[in-house]
Amino acid sequence: MSRTYLVTGAASGIGLALTKRLQHDGHTVIGVDLRDTDITVDLTTEQGRADMVTQATKRSGGTLDAVVAVAGLAAPIPATVGVNYFGAIATLEGLRPLLAKSAAPRAALVASLAAIEPTDAELHAALLSGDETEALAIAARIAATADSGASNTIYPSTKNAIALWVRNTAPTDAWAGASIPLNAIAPGVIETPMTGDLLKTEEGRAALRASGPAPLNGPAAPATAPANLLAWLVSEENTFVTGQIIFIDGGADSIRRPKIV
């Protein structure tokens, strides 16, 4: 049966691969991104998030069968906070009323293997408290530091926080209680525009291997791999998986955290 999906970050990378996969399977996809798709908005802004909900409601006729929040940034800048955490939550919460009208609603987002990296405690706390103004201010201070190692905590802080949001939110009445599975995938190194420059050099590939060792078909997987996993998570077939952060990383998490069971 044909379903209607909304995918953010649909213009490139995992979002584009997922869009193509769903369309190939005969489904309708409403893409959201900064460019080259159905709804062009900036999810780092309140206006962009509101416009997305308004346009998605019109384009879908008021019902969505699934929402997948893929849009994200890896740069050590405040905008990463805006899109990776607050933009993803605004997407899922803002479109939840449209999901509630589906006979088989599903939702998912993209976290990252970076969620197991060190976070900035102050930024992480601001994210979990839902204080976007404070989180952006903290991220701006981190980004301005001369310590590149410190600035690199912005991305893992957002990805760890959004993974925790999924874990805490999925079992609630608004989601599980409404029969809406909510999950996340945590990709390792994936061939996307975000990693393209690093994969071109041996130095870059070595750095990626160090943080995301992938003995299973590594060092990088094509974007179709996480897209296929997302496609199943938001399909009608998924009736009992929720609140999960599924690592799709070629084995990196099992190497980095061998004692986690």
Backbone as CSV, one residue per row, in Angstrom:
resi,resn,N_x,N_y,N_z,CA_x,CA_y,CA_z,C_x,C_y,C_z
1,MET,0.839,-1.192,0.000,0.000,0.000,0.000,0.879,1.250,0.000
2,SER,0.539,2.213,-0.840,1.307,3.442,-0.917,1.101,4.285,0.335
3,ARG,2.202,4.838,0.863,2.165,5.661,2.053,2.757,7.037,1.745
4,THR,2.474,7.998,2.614,3.003,9.347,2.453,4.017,9.627,3.552
5,TYR,5.240,9.959,3.145,6.344,10.196,4.062,6.811,11.650,3.969
6,LEU,7.334,12.168,5.068,8.051,13.428,5.041,9.469,13.157,5.516
7,VAL,10.450,13.628,4.734,11.858,13.396,5.031,12.584,14.732,5.028
8,THR,13.213,15.088,6.151,14.048,16.290,6.160,15.466,15.917,5.737
9,GLY,16.189,16.912,5.247,17.521,16.629,4.707,17.450,15.823,3.429
10,ALA,16.369,16.014,2.664,16.092,15.156,1.508,16.904,15.469,0.270
11,ALA,17.664,16.550,0.293,18.379,16.952,-0.925,19.718,16.264,-1.103
12,SER,20.229,15.603,-0.063,21.543,14.981,-0.192,21.720,13.870,0.834
13,GLY,22.808,13.108,0.666,23.191,12.112,1.660,22.137,11.067,1.978
14,ILE,21.991,10.754,3.255,21.052,9.720,3.692,19.617,10.111,3.363
15,GLY,19.297,11.393,3.511,17.941,11.835,3.209,17.567,11.624,1.756
16,LEU,18.491,11.912,0.851,18.238,11.712,-0.579,18.136,10.227,-0.895
17,ALA,19.022,9.423,-0.314,18.976,7.977,-0.546,17.663,7.388,-0.048
18,LEU,17.189,7.849,1.107,15.913,7.362,1.643,14.759,7.788,0.750
19,THR,14.796,9.029,0.301,13.739,9.521,-0.586,13.641,8.671,-1.850
20,LYS,14.785,8.391,-2.461,14.799,7.580,-3.678,14.294,6.164,-3.411
21,ARG,14.679,5.580,-2.282,14.249,4.235,-1.928,12.727,4.193,-1.749
22,LEU,12.181,5.146,-1.033,10.741,5.166,-0.786,9.956,5.404,-2.077
23,GLN,10.454,6.313,-2.907,9.779,6.573,-4.184,9.843,5.354,-5.094
24,HIS,10.961,4.659,-5.090,11.103,3.433,-5.878,10.088,2.390,-5.437
25,ASP,9.781,2.379,-4.143,8.810,1.424,-3.614,7.368,1.869,-3.828
26,GLY,7.172,3.013,-4.480,5.833,3.457,-4.827,5.182,4.404,-3.844
27,HIS,5.963,4.950,-2.921,5.404,5.844,-1.916,5.556,7.303,-2.331
28,THR,4.762,8.162,-1.700,4.868,9.606,-1.896,5.789,10.178,-0.831
29,VAL,6.755,10.986,-1.252,7.696,11.587,-0.308,7.639,13.097,-0.431
30,ILE,7.443,13.760,0.697,7.534,15.218,0.770,8.909,15.539,1.346
31,GLY,9.756,16.109,0.520,11.119,16.405,0.956,11.226,17.791,1.565
32,VAL,12.084,17.904,2.573,12.345,19.185,3.234,13.847,19.404,3.275
33,ASP,14.286,20.577,2.861,15.719,20.897,2.918,15.886,22.386,2.648
34,LEU,17.115,22.831,2.614,17.402,24.235,2.311,17.272,24.543,0.827
35,ARG,17.282,23.474,0.007,17.264,23.678,-1.440,16.831,22.389,-2.137
36,ASP,16.480,22.514,-3.401,16.303,21.383,-4.312,15.331,20.315,-3.817
37,THR,14.240,20.732,-3.185,13.242,19.744,-2.773,11.882,20.414,-2.645
38,ASP,10.904,19.716,-2.088,9.519,20.201,-2.094,9.307,21.397,-1.173
39,ILE,9.805,21.301,0.047,9.645,22.363,1.033,11.038,22.888,1.379
40,THR,11.306,24.153,1.056,12.626,24.731,1.323,12.513,25.684,2.512
41,VAL,13.028,25.235,3.631,12.997,26.029,4.860,14.297,25.829,5.629
42,ASP,14.534,26.721,6.577,15.694,26.629,7.452,15.218,26.127,8.818
43,LEU,15.553,24.902,9.147,15.073,24.292,10.380,15.824,24.757,11.620
44,THR,16.774,25.673,11.459,17.413,26.258,12.631,16.587,27.421,13.184
45,THR,15.540,27.827,12.465,14.734,28.982,12.881,13.309,28.568,13.236
46,GLU,12.697,29.318,14.136,11.306,29.059,14.506,10.386,29.260,13.313
47,GLN,10.666,30.279,12.498,9.833,30.538,11.332,9.926,29.400,10.333
48,GLY,11.136,28.897,10.119,11.317,27.780,9.190,10.578,26.542,9.657
49,ARG,10.628,26.265,10.938,9.936,25.096,11.489,8.428,25.241,11.346
50,ALA,7.912,26.451,11.626,6.474,26.691,11.492,6.033,26.578,10.039
51,ASP,6.841,27.134,9.130,6.515,27.053,7.706,6.506,25.606,7.225
52,MET,7.428,24.797,7.738,7.457,23.385,7.357,6.158,22.698,7.737
53,VAL,5.682,22.939,8.954,4.441,22.305,9.403,3.268,22.759,8.544
54,THR,3.219,24.061,8.252,2.117,24.591,7.438,2.118,23.979,6.039
55,GLN,3.288,23.961,5.406,3.375,23.429,4.051,3.169,21.916,4.012
56,ALA,3.675,21.220,5.024,3.498,19.770,5.075,2.031,19.412,5.238
57,THR,1.323,20.192,6.027,-0.111,19.946,6.217,-0.860,20.103,4.905
58,LYS,-0.530,21.143,4.153,-1.191,21.374,2.872,-0.844,20.293,1.852
59,ARG,0.436,19.970,1.754,0.879,19.005,0.744,0.397,17.594,1.035
60,SER,0.262,17.255,2.297,-0.132,15.892,2.667,-1.633,15.702,2.760
61,GLY,-2.366,16.810,2.717,-3.805,16.714,2.924,-4.161,16.505,4.393
62,GLY,-3.218,16.725,5.278,-3.471,16.640,6.706,-3.091,15.333,7.365
63,THR,-2.544,14.397,6.569,-2.155,13.101,7.140,-0.790,12.687,6.622
64,LEU,0.073,12.282,7.549,1.368,11.697,7.187,1.461,10.312,7.799
65,ASP,1.980,9.373,7.025,2.162,8.013,7.536,3.492,7.854,8.266
66,ALA,4.470,8.683,7.920,5.761,8.605,8.607,6.531,9.905,8.437
67,VAL,7.328,10.205,9.454,8.218,11.367,9.427,9.615,10.889,9.783
68,VAL,10.599,11.296,8.986,11.987,10.927,9.248,12.830,12.201,9.268
69,ALA,13.389,12.515,10.429,14.220,13.707,10.586,15.682,13.335,10.333
70,VAL,16.145,13.642,9.136,17.519,13.309,8.728,18.414,14.544,8.741
71,ALA,17.856,15.717,8.515,18.644,16.946,8.379,19.597,17.126,9.547
72,GLY,20.832,17.471,9.222,21.813,17.664,10.288,23.094,18.283,9.787
73,LEU,23.877,18.784,10.732,25.180,19.370,10.450,26.214,18.744,11.372
74,ALA,27.468,18.705,10.915,28.553,18.198,11.754,29.559,19.289,12.094
75,ALA,29.355,20.490,11.586,30.299,21.582,11.801,30.249,22.077,13.249
76,PRO,31.384,22.514,13.803,31.427,23.031,15.171,30.921,24.466,15.257
77,ILE,29.631,24.659,14.952,29.012,25.981,14.927,27.653,25.914,15.616
78,PRO,27.112,27.045,16.073,25.812,27.035,16.745,24.675,26.454,15.907
79,ALA,24.713,26.637,14.600,23.642,26.118,13.745,23.479,24.610,13.885
80,THR,24.560,23.915,14.234,24.494,22.471,14.450,23.541,22.144,15.593
81,VAL,23.553,22.965,16.623,22.613,22.812,17.739,21.180,23.017,17.256
82,GLY,20.993,24.056,16.434,19.656,24.393,15.972,19.004,23.312,15.143
83,VAL,19.755,22.694,14.242,19.145,21.703,13.354,19.192,20.294,13.933
84,ASN,20.324,19.902,14.535,20.472,18.510,14.992,19.554,18.162,16.151
85,TYR,19.348,19.106,17.050,18.539,18.815,18.238,17.172,19.498,18.176
86,PHE,17.151,20.799,18.240,15.876,21.498,18.314,15.082,21.405,17.000
87,GLY,15.784,21.393,15.874,15.093,21.243,14.597,14.469,19.869,14.434
88,ALA,15.210,18.843,14.884,14.680,17.472,14.793,13.461,17.301,15.681
89,ILE,13.524,17.813,16.909,12.383,17.687,17.820,11.185,18.475,17.298
90,ALA,11.444,19.691,16.801,10.359,20.500,16.259,9.688,19.804,15.077
91,THR,10.481,19.110,14.273,9.927,18.370,13.139,9.003,17.259,13.615
92,LEU,9.478,16.458,14.531,8.700,15.297,14.977,7.489,15.707,15.813
93,GLU,7.680,16.638,16.726,6.558,17.076,17.553,5.562,17.906,16.750
94,GLY,6.093,18.740,15.860,5.210,19.582,15.070,4.335,18.811,14.105
95,LEU,4.846,17.676,13.625,4.097,16.877,12.654,3.372,15.684,13.292
96,ARG,3.516,15.526,14.601,2.860,14.404,15.278,1.330,14.413,15.102
97,PRO,0.665,15.572,15.098,-0.775,15.560,14.846,-1.152,14.975,13.484
98,LEU,-0.274,15.155,12.486,-0.538,14.578,11.166,-0.311,13.077,11.189
99,LEU,0.678,12.626,11.966,0.915,11.196,12.114,-0.273,10.524,12.809
100,ALA,-0.855,11.211,13.761,-1.943,10.624,14.546,-3.150,10.262,13.687
101,LYS,-3.241,10.838,12.508,-4.370,10.555,11.615,-4.115,9.361,10.704
102,SER,-2.894,8.809,10.756,-2.552,7.644,9.929,-2.992,6.354,10.614
103,ALA,-3.290,5.352,9.803,-3.639,4.039,10.357,-2.415,3.294,10.852
104,ALA,-1.229,3.691,10.367,0.019,3.031,10.791,1.140,4.060,10.835
105,PRO,1.100,4.965,11.811,2.097,6.041,11.872,3.445,5.553,12.375
106,ARG,4.516,6.157,11.857,5.868,5.795,12.250,6.741,7.053,12.248
107,ALA,7.807,7.030,13.049,8.726,8.165,13.085,10.134,7.685,13.396
108,ALA,11.112,8.416,12.877,12.512,8.066,13.120,13.372,9.300,12.893
109,LEU,14.580,9.243,13.415,15.538,10.309,13.176,16.938,9.714,13.069
110,VAL,17.883,10.559,12.687,19.268,10.115,12.535,20.110,10.689,13.667
111,ALA,20.653,9.813,14.500,21.631,10.197,15.523,23.011,9.966,14.898
112,SER,23.949,9.388,15.632,25.287,9.178,15.077,26.121,8.339,16.017
113,LEU,27.108,7.651,15.456,28.120,6.997,16.278,28.800,8.006,17.184
114,ALA,28.848,9.272,16.768,29.462,10.328,17.570,28.762,10.531,18.905
115,ALA,27.586,9.950,19.068,26.869,10.065,20.342,27.632,9.426,21.491
116,ILE,28.604,8.548,21.189,29.388,7.922,22.257,30.665,8.707,22.556
117,GLU,30.888,9.801,21.833,32.068,10.638,22.061,31.829,11.564,23.257
118,PRO,32.893,12.158,23.818,32.730,13.105,24.927,31.844,14.292,24.535
119,THR,31.045,14.749,25.481,30.169,15.892,25.252,30.616,17.065,26.115
120,ASP,30.112,18.238,25.787,30.314,19.396,26.647,29.189,19.400,27.681
121,ALA,29.538,19.312,28.956,28.533,19.134,30.013,27.529,20.273,30.052
122,GLU,27.997,21.494,29.902,27.104,22.652,29.980,26.145,22.687,28.796
123,LEU,26.677,22.449,27.606,25.827,22.425,26.412,24.840,21.278,26.485
124,HIS,25.311,20.128,26.892,24.455,18.948,26.979,23.283,19.205,27.922
125,ALA,23.556,19.823,29.062,22.498,20.124,30.030,21.481,21.106,29.454
126,ALA,21.960,22.104,28.717,21.047,23.076,28.113,20.160,22.422,27.062
127,LEU,20.733,21.502,26.298,19.946,20.776,25.305,18.836,19.976,25.982
128,LEU,19.203,19.204,26.979,18.218,18.338,27.634,17.152,19.128,28.374
129,SER,17.486,20.355,28.787,16.492,21.183,29.466,15.546,21.875,28.486
130,GLY,15.896,21.819,27.192,15.051,22.434,26.171,15.248,23.923,26.014
131,ASP,16.339,24.460,26.559,16.603,25.899,26.494,17.447,26.198,25.253
132,GLU,16.794,26.490,24.153,17.512,26.699,22.895,18.358,27.957,22.928
133,THR,17.841,29.025,23.520,18.610,30.266,23.585,19.926,30.056,24.324
134,GLU,19.865,29.388,25.461,21.068,29.125,26.237,21.997,28.175,25.496
135,ALA,21.435,27.147,24.873,22.256,26.176,24.148,23.004,26.839,23.003
136,LEU,22.343,27.732,22.288,23.003,28.434,21.185,24.108,29.347,21.697
137,ALA,23.872,29.992,22.829,24.887,30.869,23.398,26.110,30.075,23.838
138,ILE,25.877,28.928,24.450,26.991,28.076,24.871,27.758,27.573,23.655
139,ALA,27.031,27.149,22.625,27.690,26.661,21.409,28.524,27.753,20.763
140,ALA,28.038,28.980,20.801,28.803,30.097,20.229,30.106,30.298,20.999
141,ARG,30.051,30.159,22.324,31.271,30.298,23.125,32.243,29.154,22.826
142,ILE,31.710,27.955,22.685,32.570,26.811,22.370,33.212,26.996,21.001
143,ALA,32.418,27.434,20.032,32.920,27.605,18.661,34.013,28.661,18.583
144,ALA,33.959,29.630,19.490,34.927,30.722,19.458,36.241,30.366,20.127
145,THR,36.292,29.221,20.792,37.513,28.870,21.499,38.622,28.510,20.527
146,ALA,39.847,28.731,20.965,40.994,28.373,20.122,41.277,26.881,20.186
147,ASP,40.648,26.200,21.129,40.857,24.763,21.307,39.926,24.006,20.373
148,SER,40.447,23.522,19.246,39.601,22.828,18.271,38.991,21.570,18.857
149,GLY,39.682,20.956,19.803,39.128,19.769,20.444,37.857,20.095,21.194
150,ALA,37.838,21.262,21.873,36.642,21.677,22.592,35.502,21.978,21.632
151,SER,35.810,22.669,20.516,34.748,23.010,19.569,34.134,21.768,18.950
152,ASN,34.897,20.698,18.888,34.373,19.468,18.307,33.380,18.745,19.214
153,THR,33.150,19.277,20.428,32.157,18.656,21.309,30.734,19.074,20.961
154,ILE,30.563,20.048,20.098,29.214,20.504,19.756,28.428,19.395,19.077
155,TYR,29.012,18.785,18.057,28.301,17.744,17.308,27.946,16.542,18.181
156,PRO,28.903,15.912,18.882,28.515,14.773,19.713,27.539,15.143,20.823
157,SER,27.612,16.360,21.322,26.651,16.777,22.350,25.232,16.758,21.796
158,THR,25.064,17.240,20.568,23.714,17.248,19.970,23.237,15.835,19.680
159,LYS,24.135,14.970,19.215,23.725,13.623,18.842,23.448,12.747,20.062
160,ASN,24.218,12.934,21.124,23.936,12.199,22.353,22.610,12.658,22.944
161,ALA,22.382,13.977,22.945,21.148,14.518,23.515,19.919,14.068,22.725
162,ILE,20.022,14.030,21.397,18.846,13.631,20.615,18.575,12.142,20.774
163,ALA,19.625,11.344,20.980,19.431,9.919,21.247,18.719,9.729,22.589
164,LEU,19.103,10.502,23.592,18.436,10.433,24.889,16.985,10.894,24.779
165,TRP,16.749,11.900,23.956,15.367,12.362,23.745,14.504,11.235,23.183
166,VAL,15.032,10.496,22.220,14.280,9.370,21.657,13.989,8.329,22.736
167,ARG,14.994,7.978,23.517,14.821,6.967,24.561,13.760,7.374,25.571
168,ASN,13.755,8.660,25.946,12.816,9.137,26.953,11.422,9.410,26.405
169,THR,11.355,9.748,25.129,10.089,10.161,24.529,9.293,8.996,23.957
170,ALA,9.985,8.040,23.353,9.298,6.945,22.654,8.267,6.202,23.502
171,PRO,8.525,5.920,24.796,7.551,5.140,25.571,6.356,5.939,26.093
172,THR,6.303,7.245,25.834,5.266,8.081,26.426,3.913,7.873,25.756
173,ASP,2.875,8.386,26.416,1.510,8.268,25.887,1.375,8.921,24.517
174,ALA,2.105,10.024,24.310,1.971,10.750,23.046,2.524,9.970,21.868
175,TRP,3.445,9.030,22.140,4.056,8.263,21.067,3.660,6.788,21.139
176,ALA,4.264,6.016,22.020,3.891,4.602,22.120,2.412,4.447,22.450
177,GLY,1.914,5.321,23.332,0.504,5.243,23.707,-0.439,5.531,22.556
178,ALA,0.082,6.234,21.535,-0.701,6.532,20.332,-0.331,5.596,19.187
179,SER,0.393,4.517,19.511,0.813,3.512,18.516,1.726,4.090,17.445
180,ILE,2.624,4.991,17.870,3.604,5.560,16.946,5.004,5.123,17.381
181,PRO,5.603,4.142,16.724,6.992,3.794,17.025,7.917,4.971,16.711
182,LEU,8.849,5.241,17.616,9.818,6.318,17.434,11.207,5.752,17.698
183,ASN,12.075,5.797,16.703,13.411,5.211,16.811,14.456,6.120,16.181
184,ALA,15.713,5.774,16.419,16.826,6.485,15.783,17.833,5.490,15.266
185,ILE,18.519,5.874,14.206,19.681,5.102,13.771,20.921,5.922,14.102
186,ALA,22.033,5.236,14.337,23.293,5.902,14.662,24.347,5.451,13.669
187,PRO,24.454,6.125,12.533,25.425,5.712,11.512,26.862,5.951,11.954
188,GLY,27.742,5.092,11.453,29.168,5.335,11.569,29.603,6.179,10.391
189,VAL,30.712,5.844,9.771,31.202,6.611,8.624,30.407,6.208,7.383
190,ILE,29.735,7.175,6.800,28.887,6.951,5.626,29.354,7.857,4.496
191,GLU,29.305,7.358,3.291,29.698,8.151,2.122,28.613,9.190,1.820
192,THR,28.804,10.400,2.303,27.880,11.513,2.065,28.703,12.765,1.797
193,PRO,28.059,13.857,1.358,28.811,15.110,1.185,29.522,15.552,2.467
194,MET,28.980,15.167,3.631,29.566,15.563,4.904,30.940,14.942,5.129
195,THR,31.141,13.728,4.592,32.418,13.026,4.794,33.260,12.967,3.523
196,GLY,32.742,13.496,2.450,33.399,13.372,1.152,34.840,13.836,1.118
197,ASP,35.113,15.021,1.671,36.480,15.562,1.627,37.442,14.700,2.442
198,LEU,36.990,14.216,3.600,37.855,13.388,4.437,38.208,12.074,3.754
199,LEU,37.239,11.503,3.054,37.469,10.218,2.408,38.397,10.320,1.200
200,LYS,38.683,11.531,0.751,39.533,11.712,-0.419,41.019,11.583,-0.095
201,THR,41.389,11.734,1.172,42.801,11.704,1.540,43.076,10.554,2.508
202,GLU,44.295,10.048,2.480,44.667,8.971,3.401,44.630,9.460,4.841
203,GLU,45.039,10.702,5.063,44.992,11.265,6.414,43.554,11.321,6.921
204,GLY,42.653,11.752,6.050,41.244,11.826,6.433,40.660,10.456,6.685
205,ARG,40.983,9.507,5.816,40.467,8.139,5.993,41.002,7.520,7.286
206,ALA,42.265,7.826,7.618,42.854,7.297,8.855,42.130,7.860,10.072
207,ALA,41.790,9.133,10.014,41.074,9.761,11.125,39.692,9.143,11.294
208,LEU,39.032,8.873,10.182,37.707,8.266,10.246,37.786,6.827,10.740
209,ARG,38.833,6.115,10.332,39.007,4.741,10.814,39.248,4.703,12.314
210,ALA,39.955,5.711,12.820,40.255,5.745,14.248,39.002,5.956,15.079
211,SER,38.107,6.828,14.613,36.891,7.107,15.382,35.773,6.126,15.071
212,GLY,35.790,5.582,13.849,34.720,4.666,13.456,35.238,3.440,12.740
213,PRO,36.020,2.593,13.425,36.541,1.381,12.781,35.389,0.485,12.321
214,ALA,35.445,0.053,11.079,34.326,-0.703,10.517,34.832,-1.980,9.854
215,PRO,35.051,-3.051,10.625,35.543,-4.294,10.039,34.563,-4.937,9.063
216,LEU,33.285,-4.600,9.183,32.297,-5.125,8.240,32.119,-4.147,7.093
217,ASN,32.805,-4.422,5.986,32.638,-3.644,4.756,32.983,-2.166,4.906
218,GLY,33.948,-1.843,5.812,34.357,-0.457,5.995,35.369,-0.041,4.931
219,PRO,35.898,1.180,5.010,35.739,2.126,6.113,34.474,2.969,6.062
220,ALA,33.794,3.005,4.923,32.574,3.808,4.833,31.510,3.041,4.064
221,ALA,30.289,3.159,4.516,29.173,2.509,3.824,28.465,3.521,2.937
222,PRO,27.858,3.079,1.849,27.075,4.003,1.031,25.836,4.455,1.779
223,ALA,25.296,5.603,1.390,24.136,6.162,2.080,22.911,5.256,1.995
224,THR,22.912,4.335,1.031,21.767,3.429,0.917,21.647,2.499,2.122
225,ALA,22.752,2.213,2.806,22.699,1.294,3.947,21.835,1.848,5.080
226,PRO,22.120,3.052,5.599,21.233,3.599,6.621,19.844,3.918,6.097
227,ALA,19.743,4.267,4.815,18.422,4.555,4.240,17.534,3.318,4.267
228,ASN,18.103,2.173,3.973,17.314,0.939,3.986,16.836,0.592,5.389
229,LEU,17.676,0.839,6.384,17.263,0.583,7.768,16.149,1.529,8.180
230,LEU,16.285,2.787,7.841,15.227,3.750,8.133,13.923,3.368,7.449
231,ALA,14.021,2.914,6.209,12.815,2.539,5.462,12.036,1.449,6.191
232,TRP,12.757,0.492,6.783,12.041,-0.563,7.522,11.459,-0.020,8.821
233,LEU,12.214,0.788,9.535,11.739,1.312,10.816,10.445,2.106,10.676
234,VAL,10.269,2.774,9.545,9.060,3.579,9.362,8.057,2.908,8.431
235,SER,8.236,1.616,8.218,7.278,0.858,7.403,6.176,0.277,8.286
236,GLU,5.119,-0.191,7.649,4.035,-0.839,8.389,4.506,-2.115,9.075
237,GLU,5.588,-2.706,8.592,6.098,-3.949,9.177,6.600,-3.760,10.603
238,ASN,7.071,-2.563,10.922,7.594,-2.322,12.271,6.433,-2.043,13.225
239,THR,6.050,-3.024,13.975,4.933,-2.879,14.914,5.360,-2.966,16.378
240,PHE,6.663,-3.226,16.651,7.031,-3.476,18.048,8.412,-2.933,18.431
241,VAL,9.099,-2.303,17.504,10.408,-1.717,17.806,10.233,-0.227,18.065
242,THR,10.561,0.221,19.259,10.471,1.650,19.566,11.479,2.016,20.651
243,GLY,11.876,3.267,20.663,12.818,3.752,21.663,14.229,3.247,21.476
244,GLN,14.565,2.762,20.283,15.872,2.153,20.048,16.814,3.102,19.307
245,ILE,18.091,3.027,19.680,19.156,3.719,18.950,19.960,2.615,18.271
246,ILE,19.746,2.414,16.999,20.340,1.282,16.289,21.610,1.729,15.578
247,PHE,22.743,1.192,16.012,24.029,1.550,15.416,24.212,0.809,14.094
248,ILE,24.445,1.575,13.047,24.702,1.008,11.732,26.059,1.559,11.305
249,ASP,27.119,0.812,11.705,28.465,1.383,11.703,29.556,0.390,11.327
250,GLY,29.196,-0.760,10.783,30.199,-1.735,10.387,30.909,-2.396,11.555
251,GLY,30.370,-2.232,12.758,30.976,-2.846,13.942,31.714,-1.881,14.848
252,ALA,31.690,-0.593,14.527,32.475,0.382,15.291,32.055,0.458,16.752
253,ASP,30.771,0.486,17.010,30.314,0.601,18.401,30.732,-0.612,19.222
254,SER,30.697,-1.789,18.606,31.090,-2.984,19.339,32.578,-2.992,19.671
255,ILE,33.378,-2.319,18.855,34.801,-2.183,19.131,35.054,-1.106,20.181
256,ARG,34.376,0.032,20.011,34.571,1.148,20.929,34.014,0.853,22.326
257,ARG,32.920,0.074,22.388,32.278,-0.219,23.684,32.003,-1.721,23.796
258,PRO,33.046,-2.529,23.886,32.861,-3.989,23.853,32.125,-4.561,25.060
259,LYS,32.086,-3.833,26.166,31.442,-4.373,27.365,29.990,-3.942,27.520
260,ILE,29.480,-3.164,26.586,28.076,-2.756,26.630,27.221,-3.923,26.140
261,VAL,26.233,-4.328,26.938,25.350,-5.441,26.548,23.918,-5.005,26.598
